């Protein structure tokens, strides 16, 4: 039996384009997408439109939800918020668990969110690198144990890499550009990375490689 797991990083962040936003933002560690980020997310949705994806799982951070929402329009699917795919809770980046909109608040803005779905893994602040990699690996393994169809995971730099290693433990460090796409396929009992860090779906003006997590 075969299964395909698509794993994508969110599109460009507003604070990457406007760094001064951070100084006055109500939720400093939960930025939205930038204007070009919405364009990138739409392009990724078009890229995935003809794939046989049945479920979309997204980190509950605003930028991943917005990325998922653009993609879900093209796939005509609901969005399941999975905290296990969330941002690395790195104490060097943030002083405490970052403030975010609640699931209910997000669903008011993005009605495709499925409020019946409950996160399978809930992270705790703070996390070191090994812990976030373990958390995201456990998340993808939990999801594939429950969902046998082709699925799309939308996360962050570290959660994309961690999820990939959750299926292919020997997978090496690699670039995880914004709005990039990984494709991991199960062939018999073995998982194989068929596509890694791909940004070919982005237009030339939108495909600048950013490596920040």
N, C-alpha and C positions, 0 to 999 in steps of 0.2 A: 504494500500500500504506500502510495506517495503522498506527500504533503509539502506545500511550499509556505515558508514563512518569509514575508517581506518585512524589512526593518528600516525605518526612515528616521532621520534626524529632523527636528523642526526647522522651519525656514528662518530667514534673517530676523534678528531681534531689534526692536526699536531703540534700545540703549546702545547697540553697536553703532547705529547711525547717528544717534543723538545722545552722547555720553552725559550731557548735562541733565538729562531727564532723571537720572538716579538721585540727584541732590534734593529734589522736591517730591519725588514719587511717593504715593501712599503705600504702595507695596513694592519696595525697591527690588526685591529678589524675584519678582514675578512679572517681568516686562511683557508687553504685547509684541506682536509682529510689527515690523516696519512696513512702510508702503510697498517696497519691493519684495518684502517677505510674503505678502499676500499674493503677489504675482508668482513668486516661486512655488508657493503651495498649490496654486491653480495648475501650474505646469506639471507638478508632480501628480496631481489628480488626473490630468489628461493622460499622462504616461501610464497610469495604473487602470484606466477605465475599462480596458478589455481583458484584464486579468481576472481570474476566477476567485477573487477574494470574497469571503463570506462574513468575516468579522473584522472590525477595526477596534483596536485597543490603543488608548492614548494616555500618556502622563497627564495628571490633572493640572499642570501648570498652564497658564494662559496661552503662552506661545505654542505649546503642543496642541492644546485644544483648538486654537484658531487654525493651525496647520491641518489638523484632522478634519475640521469642519469644511474646509475648502475641498479636501479630497473626498469626503463623504458625499458631497454634492454630485460629483461625477460618478461615484460608485453606488449612489442611492442606498446607503447603509446607515444604521445608527452608530453611535460612538459609545464605546464602553470605557469609562475612566478607570485606569489601573494605576494605583499609587506605586506599585512595584516598579513601574517604568520611569518614575520621577527623577528629578535632578539629583545629582550627587550632593548630599548634605554635608558639605565640606566646611568645617569650622574656620578655615583660613579664608573662605569666601563670604561667609555670613555668620553673624553672632549667635543666631538661634534658628529654630525651625521657621522657615520663611512664611510670612502671611500670604494667603491665597484666597481667592473667591471660593465659597462653598460649592458643593456639587449643585445645590438648588439654585444658587445665583448664576452659575455657569449655564445651567439648563434653561434659565429664563432668556439668556442671550443666544444660546445655541440649542434649539429644541431637538436636534438630533441626538442629544445625549440621552442615553438609556439609564434612567434613575433606578431601574430594577437591578442593575448589575452592581455588585459589591466587590471592591478590590480584594484580590486573593493574597497579596503581600502588602504590608504597610511598613514603610521604613521608619527608623528612629534617628533623631539627631543626637550627636553628630556621627558621621561615618568616615572611616578612612578608606583608602583606595581599595583595599582587599574586601572590605565590607560592602561597598557599593557594587563591586563586581560580583560578589556572591549573591547579593540581593537580586540583582537584575537577572543573573543566571537562573536562580530559583524561580523567578517570576515566569520566564519563558518556558521553563520545564513544567511548571504548574499549568500554564495555559494550554500547552499542547497535550497534556494529560486529560484535559477536559474538552478541548475543541479539536476535532480531527480534520476540519476543513482548512482550506488556505486562509491565512490570517495576515493582517497588517498591524505592526507595532510601530507607534510613533513616540519617540523619546528624545533623549539628549545625547551629547557626545559619549559620555561614559555608559549610559544605559544601552545605547546602540551596540557598543563594543561588548559590554557585559552580556547582553542577550545573545549576541553572535557566539560568544564563547560558551554560553550555556548549552548551545547545541553542538559546537565544534570546539572542545576545550583547548585544543592545540593552536587555535587561531592566534596569530601574532598581533602585536601592536600595529596600528595602521592609522591613516588619516580618516577622520570622520567629518567631512565638510558639512556645512549647513545644507539642509534639504537634500542630502544624499540618500542613496537607496542601496540596501543590501538585499540579496536574495539567497536564502538558504533552503535547500531542497533535501527531502528525505528520500534516499534511494535504498530500498529494502530496509535495513536496520541502521544505515549510516547516513549522517547528515553531511552535506557538501555545500560549501559556499560557491555559488555560481556567479554572483555579482557582488562587488564590494566597492562601497564609497562612490557609486556612480552618480554623476551630475549631468549626464549628457541630455537629460530631459529639459534642462534649464537653457533659456536663451542666452546668447553670448553676453549680453549686458547684465544678466542676472546670475552668472555662474562663477562669481568671484569665490575663491576658496578661502574659507575662514576656519580656523582650527580651534578657536576658543570653545571650551565646554560651556 
